[in-house]
Amino acid sequence: MSKESRCSVKICGITSIHDARLAADAGADYVGVLVDVAVSERTRSTVQAVEIASASPIPTVLLLYNRTTSDIEEVVSQTQPFAVQLLGQESPQQVEELKSTVSCQLWKSVYLPAGKPENVDMSAVRTEMRAYRDAGADFLLFDSVDMSLEKPRYGGTGKTCDWNVAAELITDSPLPVFFAGGIRPENVKAAIETIRPHGIDLCSGVEASKGIKDPSKLKRLMEQIEQAD
């Protein structure tokens, strides 16, 4: 299957040049680097992100969480990424502001509650998707929010939302969607065939330990994606 016809792949939580190269060698399309995201064990400083982005053989997506517009502009000008993924509760207005000042793509995370379908307010998510498209976002990413914790954890939960809900929302989406949350080599083929996303995005599913990617899991993941119908 050619790269163009298969599902796109973003390997997230990249913490080193070595792992960016591993992801590229496995056949991934993008690497994701978290920059100063305090809640994540895989976060990197802007200086480290610059090093990884400049050495990565494939496009780098920087992940930023609830930062000011000027902060985001500053990180982008230093790092020159392919895209910035806004991970938090950034408003459509902020996306619109950034659209006029940064030259990279803008990706926006949209969170679906992990677990049962009745947890998801479908019309609210549809409204949110349209608002980000109108603001100029290039891609959306569906990820899981784990509400079972004392403080909700947005993304990086390793838990999945309801796939049928995700599939319905992706069909309705005005933008191409990457799907994240609990994806690993064992379930990626079924996820792609059920949800039909533009791309998949995963982190812990291809790790040897937190923040360290596993070459054999990456290889298995890509083999499964190639086989997806």
DRENPA-3360 file (N, C-alpha, C; in nm, 2 decimals, always signed):
BEGIN
1 = MSKESRCS = +0.09/-0.12/+0.00/+0.00/+0.00/+0.00/+0.09/+0.12/+0.00 ~ +0.06/+0.22/-0.08/+0.14/+0.34/-0.09/+0.12/+0.43/+0.03 ~ +0.21/+0.51/+0.06/+0.20/+0.60/+0.18/+0.08/+0.69/+0.16 ~ +0.06/+0.73/+0.03/-0.05/+0.83/+0.01/-0.19/+0.76/+0.04 ~ -0.20/+0.63/+0.01/-0.34/+0.57/+0.02/-0.36/+0.52/+0.16 ~ -0.26/+0.50/+0.24/-0.29/+0.45/+0.38/-0.31/+0.56/+0.48 ~ -0.36/+0.52/+0.59/-0.38/+0.62/+0.70/-0.25/+0.68/+0.74 ~ -0.25/+0.82/+0.76/-0.13/+0.89/+0.81/-0.10/+0.84/+0.95;
9 = VKICGITS = +0.03/+0.86/+0.99/+0.07/+0.81/+1.12/+0.16/+0.92/+1.19 ~ +0.11/+0.96/+1.31/+0.19/+1.05/+1.39/+0.24/+0.98/+1.52 ~ +0.37/+0.97/+1.54/+0.42/+0.91/+1.66/+0.45/+1.03/+1.76 ~ +0.38/+1.03/+1.87/+0.39/+1.14/+1.96/+0.47/+1.11/+2.08 ~ +0.50/+1.22/+2.16/+0.58/+1.20/+2.28/+0.72/+1.17/+2.25 ~ +0.77/+1.22/+2.14/+0.91/+1.20/+2.10/+1.00/+1.28/+2.20 ~ +1.10/+1.21/+2.26/+1.18/+1.28/+2.36/+1.33/+1.30/+2.31 ~ +1.37/+1.24/+2.20/+1.51/+1.24/+2.15/+1.52/+1.24/+2.00;
17 = IHDARLAA = +1.63/+1.28/+1.95/+1.66/+1.27/+1.80/+1.65/+1.12/+1.77 ~ +1.71/+1.04/+1.85/+1.72/+0.89/+1.83/+1.58/+0.84/+1.80 ~ +1.48/+0.88/+1.88/+1.34/+0.82/+1.87/+1.27/+0.89/+1.75 ~ +1.31/+1.01/+1.71/+1.25/+1.07/+1.59/+1.29/+0.99/+1.47 ~ +1.42/+0.95/+1.47/+1.47/+0.87/+1.36/+1.41/+0.73/+1.36 ~ +1.39/+0.67/+1.47/+1.32/+0.54/+1.48/+1.19/+0.55/+1.42 ~ +1.11/+0.65/+1.45/+0.97/+0.67/+1.40/+0.98/+0.69/+1.24 ~ +1.08/+0.76/+1.20/+1.09/+0.79/+1.05/+1.13/+0.66/+0.98;
25 = DAGADYVG = +1.22/+0.58/+1.04/+1.27/+0.46/+0.98/+1.16/+0.35/+0.97 ~ +1.07/+0.36/+1.07/+0.95/+0.26/+1.07/+0.85/+0.30/+0.96 ~ +0.85/+0.43/+0.92/+0.76/+0.47/+0.81/+0.65/+0.56/+0.86 ~ +0.67/+0.62/+0.98/+0.57/+0.72/+1.03/+0.58/+0.85/+0.94 ~ +0.47/+0.93/+0.94/+0.47/+1.05/+0.86/+0.50/+1.17/+0.94 ~ +0.48/+1.17/+1.07/+0.50/+1.29/+1.16/+0.55/+1.24/+1.29 ~ +0.63/+1.33/+1.36/+0.67/+1.31/+1.50/+0.61/+1.42/+1.58 ~ +0.57/+1.39/+1.70/+0.51/+1.50/+1.79/+0.60/+1.52/+1.91;
33 = VLVDVAVS = +0.63/+1.64/+1.94/+0.71/+1.68/+2.06/+0.64/+1.77/+2.15 ~ +0.62/+1.73/+2.27/+0.56/+1.82/+2.37/+0.66/+1.92/+2.42 ~ +0.61/+2.05/+2.43/+0.70/+2.15/+2.47/+0.65/+2.22/+2.60 ~ +0.72/+2.20/+2.71/+0.68/+2.26/+2.84/+0.54/+2.23/+2.87 ~ +0.50/+2.11/+2.86/+0.37/+2.06/+2.91/+0.38/+2.00/+3.04 ~ +0.36/+2.08/+3.15/+0.39/+2.03/+3.28/+0.33/+1.90/+3.32 ~ +0.21/+1.87/+3.27/+0.15/+1.75/+3.32/+0.20/+1.62/+3.26 ~ +0.29/+1.63/+3.15/+0.34/+1.52/+3.08/+0.48/+1.48/+3.12;
41 = ERTRSTVQ = +0.50/+1.35/+3.13/+0.64/+1.30/+3.17/+0.73/+1.30/+3.04 ~ +0.67/+1.33/+2.93/+0.74/+1.33/+2.80/+0.78/+1.47/+2.75 ~ +0.76/+1.56/+2.83/+0.77/+1.70/+2.79/+0.92/+1.74/+2.77 ~ +0.95/+1.83/+2.68/+1.08/+1.88/+2.65/+1.08/+2.03/+2.65 ~ +1.20/+2.09/+2.67/+1.22/+2.24/+2.67/+1.22/+2.28/+2.52 ~ +1.20/+2.41/+2.50/+1.21/+2.47/+2.36/+1.34/+2.43/+2.30 ~ +1.45/+2.45/+2.38/+1.58/+2.42/+2.32/+1.59/+2.27/+2.27 ~ +1.54/+2.18/+2.36/+1.54/+2.04/+2.31/+1.46/+2.02/+2.19;
49 = AVEIASAS = +1.34/+2.08/+2.19/+1.25/+2.07/+2.07/+1.31/+2.12/+1.95 ~ +1.39/+2.23/+1.95/+1.46/+2.28/+1.84/+1.56/+2.17/+1.79 ~ +1.63/+2.11/+1.88/+1.73/+2.01/+1.84/+1.66/+1.89/+1.77 ~ +1.55/+1.84/+1.83/+1.48/+1.73/+1.77/+1.42/+1.77/+1.63 ~ +1.35/+1.88/+1.62/+1.29/+1.92/+1.50/+1.39/+1.94/+1.39 ~ +1.51/+2.00/+1.42/+1.60/+2.02/+1.31/+1.67/+1.90/+1.26 ~ +1.67/+1.79/+1.35/+1.74/+1.66/+1.31/+1.64/+1.56/+1.26 ~ +1.51/+1.58/+1.28/+1.41/+1.48/+1.25/+1.40/+1.47/+1.09;
57 = PIPTVLLL = +1.40/+1.34/+1.04/+1.39/+1.32/+0.90/+1.24/+1.34/+0.85 ~ +1.15/+1.35/+0.94/+1.01/+1.37/+0.90/+0.95/+1.49/+0.97 ~ +0.84/+1.55/+0.92/+0.79/+1.67/+0.98/+0.76/+1.66/+1.13 ~ +0.79/+1.77/+1.20/+0.77/+1.77/+1.34/+0.64/+1.86/+1.38 ~ +0.56/+1.80/+1.47/+0.45/+1.87/+1.52/+0.48/+1.91/+1.66 ~ +0.47/+2.03/+1.70/+0.49/+2.07/+1.84/+0.36/+2.08/+1.91 ~ +0.36/+2.02/+2.03/+0.24/+2.02/+2.11/+0.25/+2.12/+2.23 ~ +0.16/+2.21/+2.23/+0.16/+2.32/+2.33/+0.02/+2.32/+2.40;
65 = YNRTTSDI = +0.02/+2.35/+2.53/-0.10/+2.34/+2.61/-0.13/+2.47/+2.68 ~ -0.24/+2.53/+2.64/-0.30/+2.65/+2.70/-0.19/+2.76/+2.72 ~ -0.12/+2.79/+2.61/-0.02/+2.90/+2.61/-0.07/+3.03/+2.55 ~ -0.01/+3.14/+2.58/-0.06/+3.27/+2.52/-0.02/+3.27/+2.37 ~ -0.09/+3.35/+2.30/-0.06/+3.36/+2.15/+0.09/+3.40/+2.13 ~ +0.14/+3.50/+2.21/+0.28/+3.54/+2.19/+0.38/+3.43/+2.23 ~ +0.34/+3.36/+2.33/+0.43/+3.24/+2.36/+0.44/+3.14/+2.25 ~ +0.32/+3.11/+2.19/+0.32/+3.01/+2.08/+0.40/+3.07/+1.96;
73 = EEVVSQTQ = +0.38/+3.20/+1.93/+0.46/+3.26/+1.82/+0.61/+3.25/+1.84 ~ +0.65/+3.27/+1.97/+0.79/+3.26/+2.00/+0.85/+3.12/+1.98 ~ +0.77/+3.02/+2.03/+0.82/+2.88/+2.02/+0.83/+2.84/+1.87 ~ +0.73/+2.89/+1.79/+0.73/+2.85/+1.65/+0.84/+2.92/+1.58 ~ +0.87/+3.04/+1.61/+0.98/+3.11/+1.54/+1.12/+3.05/+1.57 ~ +1.13/+3.00/+1.69/+1.26/+2.93/+1.73/+1.27/+2.79/+1.67 ~ +1.16/+2.72/+1.66/+1.16/+2.57/+1.63/+1.13/+2.55/+1.48 ~ +1.06/+2.64/+1.42/+1.02/+2.62/+1.28/+0.96/+2.48/+1.25;
81 = PFAVQLLG = +0.85/+2.44/+1.32/+0.79/+2.31/+1.30/+0.70/+2.31/+1.18 ~ +0.66/+2.19/+1.14/+0.57/+2.17/+1.03/+0.43/+2.22/+1.08 ~ +0.40/+2.19/+1.21/+0.27/+2.23/+1.26/+0.27/+2.25/+1.41 ~ +0.18/+2.32/+1.46/+0.16/+2.33/+1.61/+0.03/+2.26/+1.64 ~ +0.03/+2.18/+1.74/-0.10/+2.11/+1.79/-0.13/+2.18/+1.92 ~ -0.25/+2.24/+1.93/-0.29/+2.31/+2.05/-0.37/+2.20/+2.13 ~ -0.32/+2.17/+2.25/-0.37/+2.06/+2.33/-0.47/+2.09/+2.43 ~ -0.49/+2.22/+2.46/-0.57/+2.26/+2.57/-0.71/+2.31/+2.53;
89 = QESPQQVE = -0.75/+2.41/+2.61/-0.88/+2.47/+2.58/-0.87/+2.60/+2.50 ~ -0.77/+2.60/+2.41/-0.75/+2.72/+2.32/-0.88/+2.75/+2.24 ~ -0.91/+2.88/+2.24/-1.04/+2.91/+2.17/-1.02/+2.92/+2.02 ~ -1.13/+2.91/+1.95/-1.13/+2.94/+1.80/-1.07/+3.08/+1.77 ~ -1.10/+3.18/+1.86/-1.04/+3.31/+1.84/-0.89/+3.31/+1.84 ~ -0.83/+3.23/+1.93/-0.69/+3.22/+1.94/-0.63/+3.15/+1.82 ~ -0.70/+3.05/+1.77/-0.66/+2.99/+1.64/-0.66/+3.09/+1.53 ~ -0.76/+3.17/+1.53/-0.77/+3.27/+1.42/-0.66/+3.37/+1.43;
97 = ELKSTVSC = -0.62/+3.42/+1.55/-0.51/+3.51/+1.57/-0.38/+3.45/+1.52 ~ -0.36/+3.32/+1.56/-0.23/+3.25/+1.52/-0.23/+3.23/+1.37 ~ -0.34/+3.21/+1.31/-0.35/+3.18/+1.16/-0.28/+3.30/+1.08 ~ -0.30/+3.42/+1.14/-0.25/+3.53/+1.06/-0.10/+3.56/+1.09 ~ -0.05/+3.50/+1.20/+0.09/+3.53/+1.23/+0.19/+3.42/+1.22 ~ +0.15/+3.29/+1.22/+0.25/+3.19/+1.21/+0.24/+3.12/+1.07 ~ +0.35/+3.07/+1.02/+0.35/+3.02/+0.89/+0.33/+2.86/+0.89 ~ +0.33/+2.80/+1.01/+0.31/+2.65/+1.01/+0.16/+2.62/+1.02;
105 = QLWKSVYL = +0.13/+2.49/+1.00/-0.01/+2.44/+1.01/-0.05/+2.45/+1.16 ~ -0.18/+2.46/+1.18/-0.24/+2.46/+1.31/-0.33/+2.34/+1.33 ~ -0.30/+2.26/+1.42/-0.38/+2.14/+1.45/-0.45/+2.16/+1.59 ~ -0.57/+2.12/+1.60/-0.64/+2.14/+1.73/-0.69/+2.01/+1.79 ~ -0.66/+1.98/+1.91/-0.72/+1.86/+1.98/-0.86/+1.89/+2.03 ~ -0.94/+1.79/+2.01/-1.08/+1.79/+2.05/-1.10/+1.67/+2.14 ~ -1.15/+1.68/+2.26/-1.15/+1.57/+2.35/-1.29/+1.50/+2.36 ~ -1.29/+1.37/+2.35/-1.41/+1.29/+2.37/-1.39/+1.21/+2.50;
113 = PAGKPENV = -1.49/+1.21/+2.59/-1.47/+1.14/+2.72/-1.45/+0.99/+2.69 ~ -1.35/+0.93/+2.77/-1.32/+0.79/+2.76/-1.44/+0.71/+2.81 ~ -1.46/+0.60/+2.74/-1.57/+0.51/+2.79/-1.69/+0.51/+2.71 ~ -1.81/+0.53/+2.78/-1.94/+0.50/+2.72/-1.98/+0.61/+2.62 ~ -2.06/+0.58/+2.52/-2.11/+0.68/+2.42/-2.20/+0.79/+2.48 ~ -2.27/+0.75/+2.59/-2.36/+0.86/+2.64/-2.29/+0.97/+2.71 ~ -2.16/+0.95/+2.73/-2.07/+1.06/+2.79/-2.05/+1.17/+2.69 ~ -2.08/+1.15/+2.56/-2.04/+1.25/+2.46/-2.16/+1.33/+2.42;
121 = DMSAVRTE = -2.14/+1.47/+2.43/-2.24/+1.56/+2.37/-2.21/+1.58/+2.23 ~ -2.28/+1.51/+2.14/-2.24/+1.51/+2.00/-2.26/+1.64/+1.93 ~ -2.37/+1.71/+1.97/-2.39/+1.84/+1.90/-2.29/+1.95/+1.94 ~ -2.25/+1.94/+2.07/-2.14/+2.03/+2.12/-2.01/+2.01/+2.04 ~ -1.98/+1.88/+2.02/-1.85/+1.85/+1.95/-1.86/+1.89/+1.81 ~ -1.98/+1.87/+1.74/-1.99/+1.92/+1.60/-1.98/+2.07/+1.59 ~ -2.03/+2.14/+1.69/-2.02/+2.29/+1.69/-1.88/+2.33/+1.70 ~ -1.81/+2.26/+1.79/-1.67/+2.29/+1.82/-1.58/+2.27/+1.70;
129 = MRAYRDAG = -1.61/+2.16/+1.63/-1.53/+2.12/+1.51/-1.55/+2.23/+1.40 ~ -1.67/+2.27/+1.38/-1.70/+2.38/+1.28/-1.63/+2.51/+1.32 ~ -1.64/+2.54/+1.45/-1.58/+2.67/+1.49/-1.42/+2.67/+1.46 ~ -1.36/+2.56/+1.49/-1.21/+2.55/+1.46/-1.18/+2.56/+1.31 ~ -1.27/+2.49/+1.23/-1.25/+2.50/+1.09/-1.26/+2.64/+1.04 ~ -1.37/+2.71/+1.09/-1.39/+2.85/+1.05/-1.28/+2.94/+1.09 ~ -1.21/+2.91/+1.20/-1.10/+2.99/+1.25/-0.97/+2.96/+1.18 ~ -0.97/+2.86/+1.09/-0.85/+2.83/+1.01/-0.76/+2.72/+1.05;
137 = ADFLLFDS = -0.81/+2.63/+1.14/-0.74/+2.51/+1.18/-0.72/+2.42/+1.05 ~ -0.61/+2.35/+1.04/-0.58/+2.26/+0.93/-0.63/+2.12/+0.96 ~ -0.61/+2.07/+1.08/-0.64/+1.93/+1.12/-0.71/+1.94/+1.26 ~ -0.79/+1.84/+1.28/-0.84/+1.81/+1.42/-0.78/+1.68/+1.47 ~ -0.77/+1.67/+1.60/-0.72/+1.54/+1.66/-0.82/+1.51/+1.77 ~ -0.88/+1.39/+1.76/-0.97/+1.34/+1.86/-0.88/+1.26/+1.96 ~ -0.89/+1.30/+2.09/-0.82/+1.23/+2.19/-0.92/+1.21/+2.31 ~ -0.88/+1.13/+2.40/-0.96/+1.09/+2.51/-0.93/+1.18/+2.63;
145 = VDMSLEKP = -1.04/+1.22/+2.70/-1.02/+1.28/+2.83/-1.07/+1.18/+2.94 ~ -0.99/+1.16/+3.04/-1.02/+1.06/+3.14/-1.08/+1.14/+3.26 ~ -1.21/+1.13/+3.28/-1.28/+1.20/+3.38/-1.29/+1.13/+3.51 ~ -1.23/+1.01/+3.52/-1.24/+0.93/+3.64/-1.13/+0.97/+3.74 ~ -1.04/+1.06/+3.71/-0.94/+1.11/+3.80/-0.98/+1.23/+3.88 ~ -0.91/+1.26/+3.98/-0.94/+1.38/+4.06/-0.94/+1.50/+3.97 ~ -0.83/+1.51/+3.89/-0.82/+1.62/+3.79/-0.83/+1.55/+3.66 ~ -0.93/+1.59/+3.57/-0.94/+1.53/+3.44/-0.80/+1.53/+3.36;
153 = RYGGTGKT = -0.77/+1.42/+3.30/-0.64/+1.41/+3.22/-0.68/+1.42/+3.08 ~ -0.63/+1.52/+3.01/-0.66/+1.54/+2.87/-0.55/+1.48/+2.78 ~ -0.58/+1.38/+2.71/-0.48/+1.31/+2.63/-0.38/+1.24/+2.71 ~ -0.30/+1.15/+2.64/-0.20/+1.07/+2.70/-0.26/+0.98/+2.81 ~ -0.39/+0.94/+2.79/-0.46/+0.86/+2.89/-0.43/+0.71/+2.87 ~ -0.40/+0.67/+2.75/-0.40/+0.53/+2.71/-0.54/+0.47/+2.71 ~ -0.64/+0.55/+2.73/-0.78/+0.50/+2.73/-0.85/+0.54/+2.60 ~ -0.95/+0.46/+2.56/-1.02/+0.49/+2.44/-1.16/+0.55/+2.47;
161 = CDWNVAAE = -1.20/+0.63/+2.37/-1.34/+0.67/+2.38/-1.42/+0.57/+2.30 ~ -1.55/+0.59/+2.29/-1.63/+0.49/+2.21/-1.60/+0.51/+2.06 ~ -1.56/+0.40/+1.99/-1.52/+0.41/+1.85/-1.63/+0.44/+1.76 ~ -1.75/+0.40/+1.79/-1.86/+0.43/+1.70/-1.90/+0.57/+1.70 ~ -1.89/+0.63/+1.82/-1.91/+0.78/+1.83/-1.80/+0.85/+1.75 ~ -1.68/+0.81/+1.77/-1.57/+0.88/+1.70/-1.59/+0.86/+1.55 ~ -1.63/+0.75/+1.50/-1.66/+0.72/+1.36/-1.77/+0.82/+1.30 ~ -1.87/+0.83/+1.38/-1.98/+0.92/+1.34/-1.94/+1.07/+1.33;
169 = LITDSPLP = -1.86/+1.11/+1.43/-1.81/+1.25/+1.43/-1.71/+1.27/+1.32 ~ -1.63/+1.17/+1.29/-1.53/+1.19/+1.18/-1.60/+1.20/+1.05 ~ -1.71/+1.12/+1.03/-1.79/+1.13/+0.91/-1.84/+1.27/+0.89 ~ -1.88/+1.33/+1.00/-1.94/+1.47/+1.00/-1.83/+1.58/+1.00 ~ -1.71/+1.55/+1.02/-1.61/+1.65/+1.05/-1.58/+1.73/+0.92 ~ -1.57/+1.87/+0.94/-1.54/+1.95/+0.83/-1.39/+1.96/+0.79 ~ -1.31/+1.89/+0.88/-1.16/+1.89/+0.86/-1.12/+1.74/+0.87 ~ -1.00/+1.71/+0.81/-0.94/+1.58/+0.83/-0.91/+1.56/+0.98;
177 = VFFAGGIR = -0.93/+1.44/+1.03/-0.91/+1.41/+1.17/-0.81/+1.30/+1.20 ~ -0.72/+1.33/+1.29/-0.63/+1.22/+1.35/-0.70/+1.17/+1.47 ~ -0.69/+1.04/+1.49/-0.75/+0.97/+1.61/-0.64/+0.92/+1.70 ~ -0.66/+0.96/+1.83/-0.56/+0.92/+1.94/-0.64/+0.86/+2.06 ~ -0.57/+0.80/+2.15/-0.63/+0.75/+2.27/-0.64/+0.60/+2.28 ~ -0.54/+0.54/+2.34/-0.55/+0.39/+2.36/-0.51/+0.31/+2.24 ~ -0.45/+0.37/+2.13/-0.42/+0.29/+2.01/-0.28/+0.22/+2.03 ~ -0.28/+0.10/+1.99/-0.15/+0.02/+2.00/-0.15/-0.08/+1.88;
185 = PENVKAAI = -0.04/-0.15/+1.86/-0.03/-0.24/+1.75/-0.14/-0.34/+1.74 ~ -0.19/-0.39/+1.86/-0.29/-0.49/+1.87/-0.43/-0.45/+1.82 ~ -0.46/-0.31/+1.83/-0.59/-0.27/+1.80/-0.60/-0.17/+1.68 ~ -0.48/-0.13/+1.63/-0.48/-0.02/+1.53/-0.55/-0.06/+1.40 ~ -0.54/-0.18/+1.36/-0.61/-0.22/+1.23/-0.76/-0.21/+1.25 ~ -0.81/-0.26/+1.36/-0.96/-0.26/+1.39/-1.00/-0.11/+1.41 ~ -0.92/-0.03/+1.47/-0.95/+0.11/+1.49/-0.97/+0.18/+1.35 ~ -0.87/+0.16/+1.26/-0.87/+0.23/+1.13/-1.00/+0.18/+1.05;
193 = ETIRPHGI = -1.03/+0.05/+1.06/-1.14/+0.00/+0.98/-1.27/+0.04/+1.04 ~ -1.28/+0.06/+1.17/-1.40/+0.11/+1.23/-1.42/+0.26/+1.22 ~ -1.32/+0.33/+1.25/-1.33/+0.48/+1.27/-1.30/+0.55/+1.14 ~ -1.22/+0.50/+1.05/-1.18/+0.56/+0.92/-1.13/+0.70/+0.94 ~ -1.03/+0.72/+1.02/-0.97/+0.86/+1.04/-0.88/+0.89/+0.92 ~ -0.84/+1.02/+0.91/-0.74/+1.05/+0.81/-0.60/+1.00/+0.86 ~ -0.59/+1.00/+1.00/-0.46/+0.96/+1.05/-0.48/+0.90/+1.19 ~ -0.38/+0.83/+1.24/-0.38/+0.79/+1.38/-0.26/+0.85/+1.45;
201 = DLCSGVEA = -0.27/+0.87/+1.58/-0.17/+0.94/+1.66/-0.15/+0.86/+1.79 ~ -0.03/+0.81/+1.81/-0.02/+0.74/+1.93/+0.12/+0.76/+2.00 ~ +0.12/+0.72/+2.13/+0.24/+0.75/+2.21/+0.28/+0.63/+2.29 ~ +0.20/+0.61/+2.40/+0.24/+0.50/+2.49/+0.23/+0.36/+2.42 ~ +0.14/+0.35/+2.32/+0.13/+0.22/+2.25/+0.25/+0.16/+2.18 ~ +0.35/+0.25/+2.16/+0.47/+0.20/+2.09/+0.60/+0.24/+2.18 ~ +0.58/+0.24/+2.31/+0.69/+0.26/+2.40/+0.74/+0.14/+2.47 ~ +0.87/+0.14/+2.49/+0.94/+0.04/+2.57/+0.92/+0.08/+2.72;
209 = SKGIKDPS = +0.94/+0.20/+2.75/+0.91/+0.26/+2.88/+0.87/+0.41/+2.86 ~ +0.83/+0.48/+2.96/+0.78/+0.61/+2.94/+0.88/+0.70/+2.87 ~ +0.84/+0.75/+2.75/+0.93/+0.85/+2.68/+1.03/+0.78/+2.59 ~ +1.04/+0.64/+2.59/+1.13/+0.57/+2.51/+1.06/+0.48/+2.41 ~ +1.08/+0.50/+2.28/+1.01/+0.43/+2.18/+1.07/+0.29/+2.16 ~ +0.99/+0.19/+2.12/+1.03/+0.05/+2.10/+1.03/+0.02/+1.95 ~ +1.14/-0.01/+1.89/+1.15/-0.03/+1.75/+1.06/-0.15/+1.70 ~ +1.05/-0.25/+1.78/+0.97/-0.37/+1.74/+0.82/-0.34/+1.74;
217 = KLKRLMEQ = +0.78/-0.26/+1.84/+0.64/-0.22/+1.85/+0.61/-0.12/+1.73 ~ +0.70/-0.03/+1.70/+0.68/+0.06/+1.58/+0.67/-0.03/+1.45 ~ +0.75/-0.13/+1.44/+0.75/-0.21/+1.32/+0.61/-0.28/+1.31 ~ +0.57/-0.34/+1.42/+0.44/-0.41/+1.43/+0.32/-0.32/+1.39 ~ +0.33/-0.20/+1.45/+0.23/-0.10/+1.43/+0.21/-0.07/+1.28 ~ +0.33/-0.04/+1.21/+0.32/-0.01/+1.07/+0.28/-0.13/+0.98 ~ +0.32/-0.25/+1.02/+0.27/-0.37/+0.95/+0.12/-0.38/+0.96 ~ +0.06/-0.35/+1.08/-0.08/-0.36/+1.10/-0.16/-0.25/+1.02;
225 = IEQAD = -0.10/-0.14/+1.01/-0.16/-0.02/+0.94/-0.16/-0.06/+0.79 ~ -0.05/-0.11/+0.74/-0.05/-0.15/+0.60/-0.16/-0.25/+0.56 ~ -0.19/-0.34/+0.66/-0.29/-0.44/+0.64/-0.44/-0.39/+0.65 ~ -0.45/-0.27/+0.71/-0.59/-0.22/+0.73/-0.66/-0.20/+0.60 ~ -0.79/-0.23/+0.60/-0.87/-0.23/+0.48/-0.91/-0.09/+0.44;
% end
